[in-house]
Amino acid sequence: MPKFTLDGKEISFEPGETVMEAAWRVGIEIPHYCWHPGLSIAANCRMCLVHIESGRQMAMPQLAFDEATGEYVPATKPKLQPACQLAAAEDMVISSTNDEVKTAQASVQEFLLLNHPVDCPICDQAGECKLQDYYYEHQGTLKRKLTEPVHKPKGVRFGPTIVYDAERCIMCTRCIRVCDEVAKDHVLDMRERGNKNEIVLAPGRELDHKYTLMTEHVCPVGALTSQDFRFKARVWFLKSGQGVCTGCATGCNTHVDYDPRNGKIYRLRPRDNAEVNQFWMCDDGMMTYTRHDTDRLLMATAGRGDERAPLGEGEALALAAEQLNAVDASKLAVVLSAQHSTEDNLALAKLAAALGTDALYLAALSEWEGDDILRSEDHNPNRAGAIQAVGGATLKSVPELLTDVQSGAVHGVLALGWATAEKLEELAPLVALDGVVSLSSHVGALPAAASVTIPVADTFEVVGSFVNAKGLTQAFQPTLSPPDGIEPAWKTVAELADKLGKDLGFTDLQGLRQGLVDAAEAAQ
């Protein structure tokens, strides 16, 4: 591969790459505001100016102060180039740190801060703001402007999810390009010129497409803030884990930002993955974290409706085993979940095999609005994983389960998960059965119809994997610890199997995952 030298370090590049792209790919950051690896090049912030030291030098005229004479005299200085727009060339020698570049970076930074409000203590971007970072790295001087700064609109509601502060905006145009190039909706634009610039909505429009939170995500300063995260947490108190979005079958990779002091998740951000979601997520996907601590199932119960009563963990497993043992294996239905991990589904499929039933069903959410950008029409993150867990066997739907219950083919049910397209009133046939056991992390129609409910850990609390719509297996790690006494579903299934006197052939997650390998080989 051809190479160029940046600050004394050789960097390989692909033909057609810019200096910025090649440096970013190997983990070197050239200061920038307007450039983003997933967007077109604007080259308007001028923070990424670099000096090409090789080849024929370009120069610009200037007036330099002569200390000997005390006058300004004609002189020249190197013409710097924006690295985001500069095509990489073999044997090119570039500096992003010499005195000329440092002077330019400090000047650009000072220019951007001339009218910028010093409201960092109340700005949600504080702690992850490029203006703050680059001020300390590349400027570090006191403001010289003595006149009143230009004032612009503040707290402008752009739509149901985004608030805009024009005084903080540096006109990098990232938000405009996200709307144009990612969402394919030209709802934002820029008006006026110079220090009167501001971002505006298209006449008669709101920022209301499916990727509005991406406009806030790419903003390098505090000009755009999300209604959801606004004033809720300081980022320096947050830790970040790695997850996979549960919103649909695309399986966007995520950063899960949470406060370890209270075990609360505050937001999801897209995690770069060129094969899956590139740099983006949809609004609905970014808001899936709100389900984590909403309607959690925290205690095992027995009975239905007003007769429902709490149970201890051991009592619940014993009662569940008793009710399942009372059902003939040929009339027992096992319901897998398109919302749970492949490991959870595999453990349940193994239990079904040990009990001698092949009546397997799949609980899944109904389809939602997909698109040709990221959103899959399949509203479930792991339908493919559940099918993989049973070796590719056909899984019937919940409506088919209800039909089988009404026909007398099913007398008992063991179900995983809360998510089903059916409402509680539609699950009335299940309520008529004595042996309906639900393993669920949340309240839902299936747990409400069960005679025994046993809580299990949520996706943010377990090690597991999903298989997305393209067949790509993606592992995720726990961000939080599950509530006391609650375990991953696969482990709860293993404990239930022990109560039923069945050996599932695994004692830990590694042993269970070997079953995935075996299932994949059997399906070939």
ABEGO torsion letter per residue (X at the ends): XBBBBBGGBBBBBBBGBBAAAAAAAAGBBBBBAABBAABBBAGAAGAABBBBABEBBBBBBBBBBBAAAGBBBBBBBBBBBBAAABBBBBGBBBBAABAAAAAAAAAAAAAAAAABBBAAAABAABGABAAAAAAAAABGBBBABABBBBBBBBGBBAEAABBBBAAABAGAGAAAAAAAAAAGBBABBBBEBEAABBBBBBBGBBBABAAAAAAAAABABAABBBAAABGABBAAABBBBBBBBAABAAGBBBBBBBBAAAGBBABBBBBBBAAAAEABBBAAAAAAAAAAABGBBABBBBEBEAABBBBBAAAAAAAAAAAAAABBAAABBBBBBAABBAAAAAAAAAAAAAAGBABBBBBBBBBBBBBAAABBABABAAAAAAAAAAGGBBBBBAAAAAAAAAAGABABBBBBEABBABBAAAAAAAAABABBBBBBABBBAAAAABABBBBBBBAAABBBBBBBAAGBBBBBBBABBBBBGBBBAAAAAAAAAAAAGBBAGBABAAAAAAAAAAAAAAAX
